[in-house]
Amino acid sequence: MTARDRIVDIDRRHVWRPYTSSEDHESRDPFVIVGAEGPWLRDADGRRYLDGNASWWTCNVGHRHPRLCAAIARQAESLLHCSMAGTTHEQAALLAEELVEVAPEGLERVFYSDDGSTAVEVALKIAFQYWQQNGRPKRTRFVALSGAFHGDTLGAVSVGGVEEFHAVFGPLLFETIRPPDPVEGDAGWERAVERIEEVLRERPDEIAGVLVEPVVQGAAGMRVWPAPLLGRLRDATRRADTFLVADEVFTGYGRTGPMWACEHASVAPDLLCTAKSFSGGVLPFAATLASGRIYDGFRGGKDRALMHGHTFCGNPLGAAVAREVLAIYREEDVLGQVRQNGSLLQEAFARMAELPGVQRPRGAGMVAAVDVGEAGYYGQIGWQVHEAARRRGAYVRPLGNTVYLCPPLTIPTEDLRRLCEIVEESVQEVLAGIPPAK
Ligand SMILES: *Cc1c(COP(=O)(O)O)cnc(C)c1O
């Protein structure tokens, strides 16, 4: 048995992989990754793959950026972990200051946690408790969009709206107010936002907050929605004097162009969640940012404290890496690279959509998507494209029949060009083998 086969064998016997049926786990041939660098993943057979989804939307500055490796080594010299229970440390303090510096205006406080789901849980609990102890105890419900994905813990699932991820847990969830699914086109999104405006007008006393993935809904299939509607949600939440919560776990750190997707509409939310590329995709590390007003709502006795915390919150190693990520953004013009690479990526996907059987090109900055074939009937197409791309040297994980790219923002232009070619060739190959739809 080769070393690779041994790993796969043990994996099949003992590992439980995310979003993977037992049958798929035991029958599909996994990538066995042994190394990574920049936009490349390297497997146990010595093959290289361009990382088409930045390893689950995280490593925006590429794999093993030398400055991130050095930051980890440096931090390991002095302190790997201490709690934040009556203690603090340099990295957590400085990171908070540096993060507030680049955050949308008015976000002044940083609550640390471990991943995107916890960042969302924290935002929900902050908003809820704020109203409980500041004179609006009937504000117990959240409003969220259909197709929303905010993580996999139960609170985050309660505000989520992707059937495939959430249906089975229905009985465990709290109820969220959700306008009808926008499905197609800007008019659908506008109707959804009108519906939220209506709810905020009619029942402002019930609403603890409105939660959105600004401008791009990731897990729902890279659904892009018009930025001006985000501005309207900001206005409507302000009129109702309730909170706008921006889940920038995916869209933050330049994925859609600017540092935060909220900037597309010059919106400053009351709460903002960040994770994924917050740590450069290196460590589980997250934060929920809050306005000064919200923080002030927790003044008073001990019984008014936010009753929430995670063992590893503010972990020094995570904080040191996250600080280095921000330094890289400041000093290596990462957002400038997004502008350049982004237009190449969007053009490639617009061209691809001219192929018969390919539809709905969409994207923003360094995320681009098309739908291939019909949903449902051709449900396996996305995975066939994934396999075809794998043979050509790229890792392109689909979302159903949505084929998308979301590579490291700093991918060298030549590699990005090749990655787009691989996707196009793979889509063509798969569609050529499928009888045309009636
Ligand atoms: C991935 C994601 C989350 C959940 O983050 P985890 O780190 O997987 O818990 C939350 N919100 C959005 C928008 C995401 O894309």
Ligand as a Chemical Component Dictionary entry (heavy atoms), coordinates in Angstrom:
data_LIG
# 
_chem_comp.id                   LIG 
_chem_comp.type                 NON-POLYMER 
_chem_comp.pdbx_formal_charge   0 
_chem_comp.three_letter_code    LIG 
# 
loop_
_chem_comp_atom.comp_id 
_chem_comp_atom.atom_id 
_chem_comp_atom.alt_atom_id 
_chem_comp_atom.type_symbol 
_chem_comp_atom.charge 
_chem_comp_atom.model_Cartn_x 
_chem_comp_atom.model_Cartn_y 
_chem_comp_atom.model_Cartn_z 
_chem_comp_atom.pdbx_ordinal 
LIG C1 C1 C 0 -18.631 30.273 5.732  1  
LIG C2 C2 C 0 -19.618 31.252 6.211  2  
LIG C3 C3 C 0 -20.031 31.270 7.551  3  
LIG C4 C4 C 0 -19.624 30.222 8.527  4  
LIG O1 O1 O 0 -18.257 30.237 8.802  5  
LIG P1 P1 P 0 -17.572 28.946 9.456  6  
LIG O2 O2 O 0 -16.164 29.404 9.679  7  
LIG O3 O3 O 0 -17.692 27.855 8.463  8  
LIG O4 O4 O 0 -18.286 28.658 10.709 9  
LIG C5 C5 C 0 -20.890 32.272 7.957  10 
LIG N1 N1 N 0 -21.326 33.200 7.090  11 
LIG C6 C6 C 0 -20.948 33.220 5.804  12 
LIG C7 C7 C 0 -21.455 34.294 4.902  13 
LIG C8 C8 C 0 -20.095 32.233 5.317  14 
LIG O5 O5 O 0 -19.754 32.221 4.021  15 
# 
loop_
_chem_comp_bond.comp_id 
_chem_comp_bond.atom_id_1 
_chem_comp_bond.atom_id_2 
_chem_comp_bond.value_order 
_chem_comp_bond.pdbx_ordinal 
LIG C1 C2 SING 1  
LIG C2 C3 SING 2  
LIG C2 C8 DOUB 3  
LIG C3 C4 SING 4  
LIG C3 C5 DOUB 5  
LIG C4 O1 SING 6  
LIG O1 P1 SING 7  
LIG P1 O2 DOUB 8  
LIG P1 O3 SING 9  
LIG P1 O4 SING 10 
LIG C5 N1 SING 11 
LIG N1 C6 DOUB 12 
LIG C6 C7 SING 13 
LIG C6 C8 SING 14 
LIG C8 O5 SING 15 
# 
